[in-house]
Amino acid sequence: MTREVTQVTHPDDNCRPATSWRRATAAFHAWRTRRQEHAPPTSDTGSPAPEPVPVPGANTLWRMRTTVQDEPGSLAALCGALSGLRVDILSLQTHPLATGTVDEFLLRGPAGLPASEVTTAVESAGGTDTWIERADAHDLVDAPTRVLGLAARTALDSAELPLALRQLLGRCTIRSRPAPAGGGQVTGGVPVEGALDDTVMRLRGPEGGVITVERPYLPFTPTEFARARALVELDARLGPRLPHGRDLLTLAEGSDITVRRADTRDLEAARAMHDRCSAHTLKLRYHGPVGDADRYLNHLLSPRYGRTLAVQTASGRVVGLGHLLWDGDETEVALLVEDAWQRRGVGAQLLSRLVAMAVEAGCSSVYAVTQASNTGMVAAMRGLGLPLDYQVEEGTLVITARLGEAVVRSAEELGSASAP
């Protein structure tokens, strides 16, 4: 579930990073490797995490999957075992397999009932490969309603596809491999209808690339694969699209700017901004030779890999870009502000809106990869007023901001240029 930062900033495998960029990448990769594990979170079955102290009269919601034989009486046996533990079945979905059926339950049981006892009872009633984890109120929405909501979000915004897939499939890592330069397609042996292999599914991306979804702790079912493929096909049919919302702001010194969503249609304006930026500013942003900066833009502006905000002057000139990048199962923020517009609060405005979008997307944290000498980015992250973690590796500074309830409230007050 770890990957190198080059996948965030490089448009394709043909862009070979320079030596200085490789050093930054190696340092960042080492940090990510130590930070992440391939195991699921400790809320899953089999975790050594202690059970919470029950509150008298309280209930607990659980999501559970188990595989049963597709024969009369098998479901009744499971229901009887759960009833013996005073567990209510709030909803049930069936995922047919070639042999047997995966039954997915939303359960409500006594707060003091441990997950291991539920698992034991289910397996004694004929269930196999049982998986269980805590649920919350969001899981009370029935599956058809949830899928329709995800489809509606995807229809409004190209950048929603990775988020919709993650909400559809639960905790998973999603990576997009773009098509090569020249309009070819990267199929990697993936047929048009996609491929499902236990805990990994591969789908043809709308622009000819490949979308890979991994969920090591729980195999995908054919039903989930069909739902994911339907979302991707919807996205492909609708083509590029962005919300049209924009914020008009007045900076402290009196200048008016507009913050809006951007995509690859802003490529020329972004390149023109690069031309107006100093070599020092470009090096701080891209960590490598400034001549390579333009090569990253097509990838960074693509809604397949995240969301981009552009700062535009009254004359229509783009003077700042902020990126919120879906990095596997984490989220990166990155900023670039033209030299003449630095130290006016533009970066802070961009970053606050990127964080609001991250909260809206359900992210628990965001991180920025920069250099210790980039005092502007460090100050902007500190200005968020959030708990920050700092990691320094060979001159590369990784700042992680933890998002919480206070951020949710401020994001609601702030609003966002991502709104349609």
Residue, then its C-alpha position, 0 to 999 in steps of 0.5 A: m500500500t506504499r508508493e513513491v511520490t513520483q506517481v503523484t507528480h510525474p505524468d507517465d513512466n517516460c518522465r525520468p526524474a533527475t538525481s535530486w528528485r530521486r533522492a527526495t523520492a527515496a527519502f519520502h518512500a522510506w518515510r512512507t514504508r515505515r509509516q504504513e502497514h499492509a494490515p487492516p486497521t485494528s477495528d477489524t476481526g482478529s485485532p488485539a485492540p481492547e474492547p471498549v467499556p460497554v455503556p448499560g443499555a447501549n447498542t453496537l452496530w457491526r458490518m459482517r460478511t460470511t460465506v454460506q452454502d447456497e441451500p435451503g435453511s442456511l440463512a435460517a441457521l445464521c439468523g438463529a445463531l445471531s438471535g441467540l446472542r440478542v443480535d438484530i439484523l438491520s439489513l442483508q445483501t447477498h453476493p452470489l458466487a459460483t459456489g455458495t453465497v457471501d451474505e453481508f449483514l448490518l447488525r445491531g447487538p448489545a454493546g458488551l458483546p465482543a466481535s469474536e463471540v459473534t464470529t464464533a456463533v456464525e461459524s458454528a451455524g455454517g458460515t465460513d471466511t467470516w469478517i466483521e468490523r464496527a459500523d456507524a450511522h452512515d451504514l444505515v443507508d441502504a445499498p441502492t440509495r448509497v450507490l445512486g448517491l455515488a453515481a450522482r456525485t460522479a456525474l457532477d465531477s470527474a475527480e469524484l471517481p476515486l472517492a466514489l469507488r472508495q466509499l463503495l468498496g470500503r478501505c482500499t487503495i486505488r491507483s491510476r496508471p495513465a495512458p502513454a503519451g501519443g494517445g495509446q492505451v495501457t491495458g496491461g493484459v486487462p480486458v475491456e470488461g476488466a479483471l477481478d483477482d480475489t483482493v485486486m480488481r483492474l478496470r479500464g480507465p476512461e482515458g485508456g489507462v488502468i485503474t487498480v483497486e486493492r483491498p488486502y483484508l477482504p476479497f472482492t465479490p463479483t457483485e462489487f466488481a460489477r458495481a465498480r465497473a458501472l461507476v467507471e463506465l458512467d464516468a467514461r460516458l460523461g467525459p470531462r466535467l467540473p463544478h462551476g462554482r467559484d469564490l471571489l475574494t479580496l486580499a488584505e492589500g485590496s486585490d480581487i482574486t477568484v478561486r475556481r476548480a481547474d483541470t487539463r483545459d487550463l494547461e496553457a495558462a498553467r505553463a504561462m504561470h511557470d514561465r513567470c515563476s522564478a527558478h527558485t520558486l519552481k525548484l521549491r515546488y517540484h524538488g528538481p530541475v526547473g526544466d522538468a516543471d512543465r512535464y508534471l502539469n498534465h498529470l497534476l491537472s487531471p481530475r483522475y488523480g485529484r482536485t486542482l484549484a486555480v487562483q485567477t486575477a481580474s484580468g483572467r491570468v492564473v497566478g496560483l495553483g493548489h492540488l489535492l492529490w489522491d495518493g493511494d489511500e492518503t491525500e497530498v496537498a501542494l501549492l505553487v504561487e507566482d512570485a509577484w503574488q507571494r506573501r499576499g495570503v494567496g497560498a493560505q487561501l488555497l490551502s484552507r480550501l484544499v483542506a475543506m475539500a479534503v474534509e468533504a471527501g472524508c480524509s482523516s489527514v493531508y500531507a505536504v512534501t516540501q523542503a525545510s527551506n520553504t518557509g512559505m509552505v511551512a507557514a501556510m501549514r502552521g496557519l491551518g491551526l491543526p495538529l501537525d507531524y513533521q518528518v525530515e529525511e535528507g532535506t525533504l520535509v513531510i508535514t502531515a496535518r490531522l483533520g478533526e471536528a474543528v476542521v469540519r466546522s471551519a470547512e462548513e463555514l468557509g465553503s469551497a470552490s468545489a461546490p457546483 
